[in-house]
Amino acid sequence: MSSANKNLSEFSTAGLPDVSQKRFAIIVAEWNAEVTEALFEGAYKTLIENGVKAENIVRANVPGSYELSFGSQVFAQKADIDAVIAIGCVIQGETKHNDYINHAVAQGLTNVSLKYNKPVIFGVLTPNNQQQALDRAGGIHGNKGDEAAITAIKMLGLA
């Protein structure tokens, strides 16, 4: 289901695991900061609302979405980090730049997750334009940051 048909901030919280002792790293791309800051706020708020202690949330910034894989790996390899949430936004634009970046980030985050056997969540928007990004960063389609945080919590329930 596309996010045009679903609100990203609406999800089931039934059966969520206890995450009061879990530590999360949120890696935030600085590129498209208006969008990524809104995504970060959504993720942070959702973690807090679902039992994560503020002192158990670590934030790190990277220059752009391409750097999310390495930034996520830095934190995934730490024994005291239970899950990583990668926050970014790559807007299509006039070239195929977004195709290469989005593919590399998706593959990179998957590799990090499998290498360290930890949830590494793809909280990256891939919209066609700025308005679509804003609509999914707290706008009419909810907040992808909310969805990324709840996904991280649910994935910790698998272990």
Secondary structure, DSSP 8 states (H G I E B T S, - for coil): --TTSS-TT----TT----TT--EEEEEESTTHHHHHHHHHHHHHHHHHTT--GGGEEEEEESSGGGHHHHHHHHHTSTT--EEEEEEE----SSTHHHHHHHHHHHHHHHHHHHHTS-EEEEEE--SSHHHHHHTEEETTEEHHHHHHHHHHHHHTT-
